[in-house]
Amino acid sequence: MRQTLLLIAALVFLHGCGSTQNMIPIDPPPPETTGYRAEGKASFYGSRHHGRKTASGEKFNQHALTAAHRSLPFGTRVRVTNLRNNKSVVVRINDRGPYSRGRIIDLSEQAARELNMIRAGVVPVEIVALK
């Protein structure tokens, strides 16, 4: 009798382990940086965030060539190309974001200047991770 109860309990437990119904979703792992490429819209952030702490723990510097990305690891260097004028800049990911729908990267003000996107504010870009 006891063995039967243990067997039933084990089967119930194992059946529950195979079910995804009650599992808590976790964030997807960051994409591999080698070969990472994406197209989408870029925006920038500047003076009102200058000096504040980024998600990586360093202070944001609007004059540095840095960017915020939702999932690329901190320290990843990416080439961002403005698809309207073909200008490119290499930035280092040091923050999380952007939080605006439809955008794939937030650039520092300096990076935005180098892409000649200050006036437009939001531009289509290509992002390619560098080794």
CYANA upper distance limits for C-alpha pairs under 8 A (distance plus 0.5 A):
  1 MET  CA      5 LEU  CA      6.87
  2 ARG  CA      6 LEU  CA      6.75
  3 GLN  CA      7 LEU  CA      6.56
  4 THR  CA      8 ILE  CA      6.67
  5 LEU  CA      9 ALA  CA      6.58
  6 LEU  CA     10 ALA  CA      6.56
  7 LEU  CA     11 LEU  CA      6.69
  8 ILE  CA     12 VAL  CA      6.65
  9 ALA  CA     13 PHE  CA      6.63
 10 ALA  CA     14 LEU  CA      6.57
 11 LEU  CA     15 HIS  CA      6.46
 12 VAL  CA     16 GLY  CA      6.75
 13 PHE  CA     17 CYS  CA      6.85
 14 LEU  CA     18 GLY  CA      7.10
 15 HIS  CA     19 SER  CA      7.28
 19 SER  CA     23 MET  CA      8.30
 29 PRO  CA     71 SER  CA      8.33
 30 PRO  CA     71 SER  CA      5.53
 30 PRO  CA     72 LEU  CA      6.18
 30 PRO  CA     73 PRO  CA      7.24
 31 PRO  CA     36 TYR  CA      7.75
 31 PRO  CA     71 SER  CA      7.40
 31 PRO  CA     72 LEU  CA      6.85
 32 GLU  CA     36 TYR  CA      7.08
 32 GLU  CA     72 LEU  CA      8.45
 33 THR  CA     72 LEU  CA      7.52
 33 THR  CA     73 PRO  CA      8.47
 33 THR  CA     76 THR  CA      7.83
 33 THR  CA    129 ALA  CA      6.26
 33 THR  CA    130 LEU  CA      8.04
 33 THR  CA    131 LYS  CA      8.23
 34 THR  CA    129 ALA  CA      7.00
 34 THR  CA    130 LEU  CA      7.61
 34 THR  CA    131 LYS  CA      7.04
 35 GLY  CA    128 VAL  CA      7.90
 35 GLY  CA    129 ALA  CA      7.06
 36 TYR  CA    127 ILE  CA      8.39
 36 TYR  CA    128 VAL  CA      6.32
 36 TYR  CA    129 ALA  CA      5.82
 37 ARG  CA    126 GLU  CA      7.68
 37 ARG  CA    127 ILE  CA      5.94
 37 ARG  CA    128 VAL  CA      5.00
 37 ARG  CA    129 ALA  CA      7.03
 38 ALA  CA    126 GLU  CA      6.23
 38 ALA  CA    127 ILE  CA      5.68
 38 ALA  CA    128 VAL  CA      7.27
 39 GLU  CA    104 ILE  CA      8.30
 39 GLU  CA    124 PRO  CA      7.73
 39 GLU  CA    125 VAL  CA      6.14
 39 GLU  CA    126 GLU  CA      4.91
 39 GLU  CA    127 ILE  CA      6.74
 40 GLY  CA    102 GLY  CA      7.88
 40 GLY  CA    103 ARG  CA      6.78
 40 GLY  CA    104 ILE  CA      6.25
 40 GLY  CA    124 PRO  CA      5.98
 40 GLY  CA    125 VAL  CA      6.08
 40 GLY  CA    126 GLU  CA      7.19
 41 LYS  CA    102 GLY  CA      7.11
 41 LYS  CA    103 ARG  CA      5.15
 41 LYS  CA    104 ILE  CA      6.31
 41 LYS  CA    105 ILE  CA      7.62
 41 LYS  CA    122 VAL  CA      6.86
 41 LYS  CA    123 VAL  CA      5.92
 41 LYS  CA    124 PRO  CA      4.89
 41 LYS  CA    125 VAL  CA      6.26
 42 ALA  CA    103 ARG  CA      6.12
 42 ALA  CA    104 ILE  CA      6.55
 42 ALA  CA    105 ILE  CA      5.55
 42 ALA  CA    106 ASP  CA      6.28
 42 ALA  CA    107 LEU  CA      7.63
 42 ALA  CA    122 VAL  CA      5.95
 42 ALA  CA    123 VAL  CA      5.97
 42 ALA  CA    124 PRO  CA      6.70
 42 ALA  CA    125 VAL  CA      6.72
 43 SER  CA    103 ARG  CA      7.59
 43 SER  CA    105 ILE  CA      7.13
 43 SER  CA    106 ASP  CA      5.42
 43 SER  CA    107 LEU  CA      6.66
 43 SER  CA    112 ALA  CA      8.36
 43 SER  CA    121 GLY  CA      6.33
 43 SER  CA    122 VAL  CA      5.14
 43 SER  CA    123 VAL  CA      7.38
 44 PHE  CA    106 ASP  CA      5.34
 44 PHE  CA    107 LEU  CA      4.85
 44 PHE  CA    108 SER  CA      6.04
 44 PHE  CA    109 GLU  CA      6.37
 44 PHE  CA    112 ALA  CA      6.74
 44 PHE  CA    121 GLY  CA      7.40
 44 PHE  CA    122 VAL  CA      8.11
 45 TYR  CA     49 HIS  CA      7.51
 45 TYR  CA     62 GLN  CA      8.02
 45 TYR  CA    106 ASP  CA      7.17
 45 TYR  CA    107 LEU  CA      6.81
 45 TYR  CA    108 SER  CA      6.02
 45 TYR  CA    109 GLU  CA      6.32
 46 GLY  CA     50 HIS  CA      6.69
 46 GLY  CA     62 GLN  CA      5.61
 46 GLY  CA    108 SER  CA      6.54
 46 GLY  CA    109 GLU  CA      5.46
 47 SER  CA     62 GLN  CA      6.91
 47 SER  CA    109 GLU  CA      8.48
 49 HIS  CA     60 PHE  CA      7.24
 49 HIS  CA     62 GLN  CA      8.28
 50 HIS  CA     59 LYS  CA      8.12
 50 HIS  CA     60 PHE  CA      5.85
 50 HIS  CA     61 ASN  CA      5.88
 50 HIS  CA     62 GLN  CA      6.17
 51 GLY  CA     59 LYS  CA      5.69
 51 GLY  CA     60 PHE  CA      5.62
 51 GLY  CA     61 ASN  CA      6.62
 52 ARG  CA     59 LYS  CA      5.81
 52 ARG  CA     60 PHE  CA      6.03
 53 LYS  CA     57 GLY  CA      6.19
 53 LYS  CA     58 GLU  CA      6.08
 53 LYS  CA     59 LYS  CA      4.88
 53 LYS  CA     60 PHE  CA      6.47
 54 THR  CA     58 GLU  CA      6.08
 54 THR  CA     59 LYS  CA      6.30
 54 THR  CA     60 PHE  CA      6.37
 54 THR  CA     94 ASN  CA      7.29
 54 THR  CA     95 ASP  CA      5.73
 54 THR  CA     96 ARG  CA      8.20
 55 ALA  CA     94 ASN  CA      7.46
 55 ALA  CA     95 ASP  CA      5.32
 55 ALA  CA     96 ARG  CA      6.46
 56 SER  CA     74 PHE  CA      7.14
 56 SER  CA     94 ASN  CA      6.00
 56 SER  CA     95 ASP  CA      6.26
 58 GLU  CA     94 ASN  CA      8.10
 61 ASN  CA    108 SER  CA      8.03
 62 GLN  CA    108 SER  CA      5.70
 62 GLN  CA    109 GLU  CA      5.71
 62 GLN  CA    110 GLN  CA      6.64
 63 HIS  CA    108 SER  CA      7.54
 63 HIS  CA    109 GLU  CA      7.00
 63 HIS  CA    110 GLN  CA      5.45
 63 HIS  CA    111 ALA  CA      8.50
 64 ALA  CA    108 SER  CA      7.27
 64 ALA  CA    110 GLN  CA      6.67
 64 ALA  CA    111 ALA  CA      7.95
 65 LEU  CA     90 VAL  CA      7.62
 65 LEU  CA     91 VAL  CA      5.38
 65 LEU  CA     92 ARG  CA      7.07
 65 LEU  CA    107 LEU  CA      8.31
 65 LEU  CA    108 SER  CA      6.74
 65 LEU  CA    110 GLN  CA      6.67
 65 LEU  CA    111 ALA  CA      5.77
 66 THR  CA     91 VAL  CA      5.24
 66 THR  CA     92 ARG  CA      5.17
 66 THR  CA     93 ILE  CA      6.27
 66 THR  CA     94 ASN  CA      6.92
 66 THR  CA    107 LEU  CA      6.76
 66 THR  CA    108 SER  CA      6.03
 66 THR  CA    111 ALA  CA      7.58
 67 ALA  CA     91 VAL  CA      6.73
 67 ALA  CA     92 ARG  CA      6.59
 67 ALA  CA     93 ILE  CA      5.42
 67 ALA  CA     94 ASN  CA      6.65
 67 ALA  CA     95 ASP  CA      6.90
 67 ALA  CA    105 ILE  CA      7.29
 67 ALA  CA    106 ASP  CA      5.98
 67 ALA  CA    107 LEU  CA      4.84
 67 ALA  CA    108 SER  CA      6.22
 68 ALA  CA     93 ILE  CA      6.17
 68 ALA  CA     94 ASN  CA      6.61
 68 ALA  CA     95 ASP  CA      4.78
 68 ALA  CA     96 ARG  CA      5.24
 68 ALA  CA     97 GLY  CA      5.58
 68 ALA  CA     98 PRO  CA      6.83
 68 ALA  CA    105 ILE  CA      6.27
 68 ALA  CA    106 ASP  CA      5.49
 68 ALA  CA    107 LEU  CA      6.94
 69 HIS  CA     93 ILE  CA      7.04
 69 HIS  CA     95 ASP  CA      6.99
 69 HIS  CA     96 ARG  CA      5.55
 69 HIS  CA     97 GLY  CA      5.52
 69 HIS  CA     98 PRO  CA      6.85
 69 HIS  CA    104 ILE  CA      7.25
 69 HIS  CA    105 ILE  CA      5.65
 69 HIS  CA    106 ASP  CA      7.29
 70 ARG  CA     96 ARG  CA      5.57
 70 ARG  CA     97 GLY  CA      5.41
 70 ARG  CA     98 PRO  CA      7.16
 70 ARG  CA    104 ILE  CA      8.09
 70 ARG  CA    105 ILE  CA      8.21
 71 SER  CA     96 ARG  CA      7.90
 72 LEU  CA     76 THR  CA      7.22
 72 LEU  CA     93 ILE  CA      7.72
 73 PRO  CA     93 ILE  CA      7.64
 74 PHE  CA     92 ARG  CA      8.13
 74 PHE  CA     93 ILE  CA      5.65
 74 PHE  CA     94 ASN  CA      5.56
 74 PHE  CA     95 ASP  CA      7.62
 75 GLY  CA     92 ARG  CA      6.11
 75 GLY  CA     93 ILE  CA      5.80
 75 GLY  CA     94 ASN  CA      6.68
 76 THR  CA     92 ARG  CA      6.11
 76 THR  CA     93 ILE  CA      5.90
 76 THR  CA    129 ALA  CA      7.60
 76 THR  CA    130 LEU  CA      8.03
 77 ARG  CA     90 VAL  CA      7.08
 77 ARG  CA     91 VAL  CA      6.07
 77 ARG  CA     92 ARG  CA      4.93
 77 ARG  CA     93 ILE  CA      6.86
 77 ARG  CA    129 ALA  CA      6.55
 77 ARG  CA    130 LEU  CA      6.13
 77 ARG  CA    131 LYS  CA      8.07
 78 VAL  CA     90 VAL  CA      6.02
 78 VAL  CA     91 VAL  CA      6.07
 78 VAL  CA     92 ARG  CA      6.96
 78 VAL  CA     93 ILE  CA      8.17
 78 VAL  CA    127 ILE  CA      6.81
 78 VAL  CA    128 VAL  CA      5.87
 78 VAL  CA    129 ALA  CA      4.73
 78 VAL  CA    130 LEU  CA      5.91
 79 ARG  CA     88 SER  CA      7.06
 79 ARG  CA     89 VAL  CA      6.14
 79 ARG  CA     90 VAL  CA      4.84
 79 ARG  CA     91 VAL  CA      6.99
 79 ARG  CA    126 GLU  CA      8.46
 79 ARG  CA    127 ILE  CA      6.19
 79 ARG  CA    128 VAL  CA      5.72
 79 ARG  CA    129 ALA  CA      6.86
 79 ARG  CA    130 LEU  CA      7.45
 80 VAL  CA     88 SER  CA      5.97
 80 VAL  CA     89 VAL  CA      5.96
 80 VAL  CA     90 VAL  CA      6.70
 80 VAL  CA     91 VAL  CA      7.92
 80 VAL  CA    125 VAL  CA      6.91
 80 VAL  CA    126 GLU  CA      6.20
 80 VAL  CA    127 ILE  CA      5.17
 80 VAL  CA    128 VAL  CA      7.17
 81 THR  CA     86 ASN  CA      6.42
 81 THR  CA     87 LYS  CA      6.10
 81 THR  CA     88 SER  CA      4.70
 81 THR  CA     89 VAL  CA      7.13
 81 THR  CA    115 LEU  CA      7.87
 81 THR  CA    125 VAL  CA      5.81
 81 THR  CA    126 GLU  CA      5.69
 81 THR  CA    127 ILE  CA      7.11
 82 ASN  CA     86 ASN  CA      5.76
 82 ASN  CA     87 LYS  CA      5.95
 82 ASN  CA     88 SER  CA      6.81
 82 ASN  CA    115 LEU  CA      6.53
 82 ASN  CA    117 MET  CA      8.49
 82 ASN  CA    123 VAL  CA      7.20
 82 ASN  CA    124 PRO  CA      6.66
 82 ASN  CA    125 VAL  CA      5.16
 82 ASN  CA    126 GLU  CA      7.34
 83 LEU  CA     87 LYS  CA      8.15
 83 LEU  CA    123 VAL  CA      8.08
 83 LEU  CA    124 PRO  CA      6.10
 83 LEU  CA    125 VAL  CA      5.67
 83 LEU  CA    126 GLU  CA      7.33
 84 ARG  CA    123 VAL  CA      7.84
 84 ARG  CA    124 PRO  CA      7.45
 87 LYS  CA    114 GLU  CA      8.00
 87 LYS  CA    115 LEU  CA      5.86
 87 LYS  CA    116 ASN  CA      8.16
 88 SER  CA    114 GLU  CA      7.99
 88 SER  CA    115 LEU  CA      6.62
 89 VAL  CA    111 ALA  CA      7.04
 89 VAL  CA    114 GLU  CA      7.13
 89 VAL  CA    115 LEU  CA      7.27
 91 VAL  CA    111 ALA  CA      7.73
 97 GLY  CA    104 ILE  CA      8.46
 97 GLY  CA    105 ILE  CA      7.34
 97 GLY  CA    106 ASP  CA      7.14
 98 PRO  CA    103 ARG  CA      6.83
 98 PRO  CA    104 ILE  CA      6.97
 98 PRO  CA    105 ILE  CA      6.21
 98 PRO  CA    106 ASP  CA      5.92
 99 TYR  CA    103 ARG  CA      8.20
107 LEU  CA    111 ALA  CA      6.42
107 LEU  CA    112 ALA  CA      6.63
108 SER  CA    112 ALA  CA      6.80
109 GLU  CA    113 ARG  CA      6.69
109 GLU  CA    118 ILE  CA      8.27
110 GLN  CA    114 GLU  CA      6.87
111 ALA  CA    115 LEU  CA      6.89
112 ALA  CA    116 ASN  CA      6.65
112 ALA  CA    117 MET  CA      5.91
112 ALA  CA    118 ILE  CA      6.43
113 ARG  CA    117 MET  CA      6.67
113 ARG  CA    118 ILE  CA      6.41
117 MET  CA    121 GLY  CA      6.31
117 MET  CA    122 VAL  CA      7.49
117 MET  CA    123 VAL  CA      7.25
